[in-house]
Amino acid sequence: MCCVLQLTGYLPQSGAHRLDSVVDAGRTQLCGNPPQVSSQSAMLITCWYLYLAARSIAQQCKYNAGVSVSGCTFNMASILQKLITPVFSGPPEPPRNKVTVVGVGQVGMACAISVLLRELADELALVDVMEDKLKGEMMDLQHGSLFLKTPTIVADKDYSVTANSRIVVVTAGVRQQEGESRLNLVQRNVNIFKHIIPQIVRYSPDCIIIVVSNPVDVLTYVTWKLSGLPKHRVIGSGTNLDSARFRFLMADKLGIHASSFNGWILGEHGDTSVPVWSGTNVAGVNLQMLNPDIGTDCDEENWKETHKMVVDSAYEVIRLKGYTNWAIGLSVADLTESLMRNMNRIHPVSTMVQGMYGIDDQVYLSLPCVLNSGGVASVVNMTLTEDEVAQLQDSANTLWDIQKDLQDI
């Protein structure tokens, strides 16, 4: 053993030189006939072979990620290796409930945090062209991981980070400039979507896309055309938020909670949205039965003003704080929950309405849709008044006037 220690650096160097000369002598003796090997030479020859064996083991340890200490190589297991014993060595399982948010502006991050707080995803991916902001938002959320139940939060400008998403929420787009026509705004967003949508479908061909970018109905149609996905898997956030605002304002006026008032806003997410006054009710009591003039110009209580407040509310919030984000973020999380958890819950979302209510053009408008894990499973055929149907058709015509002039989709 002393020979091995000497040869590996633990005995004086002079001893090693002496050992070499003795080993050479031993080799000479072994080659003679008959061999005359002294006991000292035999011991040193034995030590030589022990040394060779020790050196071979040390080299193997070094190859296996060992560390060098004082000229000797030892195999040292990491804390991870000591702490965890692998049971399954195959490839990692892909995420099963991955949500991607495209665009990390105010709306995108409100959608992201709402999805996280509702515990709807096992992985959240963020995508944007602004790399510094993207990385900052990712790190900020990751640092709060202790308080969340989403184990993986990732971000990148490369769309490969979105692979295997079940739901992709698109919030990216440009804002309307002062004096800019609505058609020009849409066309600029179309040019952006031509880059975004094919990338989404490339990495997540089985996903459901929720479009949030405005004008949402037209851009949902654009997404459907660019993606090649079936229409039931391309959904616009539509009037889900408009209906929530309507229910809040009506319930507030009645002194009850918003969940206790039932009412729907259909059609365009915007100025031509359609309040379904004929379907408003509380605990099954139809408000139109109590006041036949509700929602009309003849209504002395002026309930029509409530719908005007719904239409104007976004402009008012923007005037006060510069943008809207929290309500739409919560609305998107509400839709995501119905899709992820296969709830068959009904939401007013933007879907293809061609052939419904006398609408002949390919337009996306909001109607009551049953949402489950496959997307839009079905559309509820609401009993509308003639005036409500006419308003819905006007809403469709407004959108078609914009869509028909779009280029390169």
Secondary structure, 3 states (H helix, E strand, C coil): CHHHHHHCCCCCHHHHHHHHHHHHHHHHHHHCCCCCCCHHHHHHHHHHHHHHHHHHHHHHHHHCCCEEECCEEECCCCHHHHHCCCCCCCCCCCCCCEEEEECCCHHHHHHHHHHHHCCCCCEEEEECCCHHHHHHHHHHHHCCHHHCCCCEEEECCCHHHHCCCCEEEECCCCCCCCCCCHHHHHHHHHHHHHHHHHHHHHHCCCCEEEECCCCHHHHHHHHHHHHCCCHHHEEECCCHHHHHHHHHHHHHHHCCCHHHEECCEEECCCCCCEECHHHCEECCEEHHHHCCCCCCCCCCCCCHHHHHHHHHHHHHHHHHHCCCCHHHHHHHHHHHHHHHCCCCEEEEEEEECCCCCCCCCCCEEEEEEEEECCEEEEECCCCCCHHHHHHHHHHHHHHHHHHCCCCCC
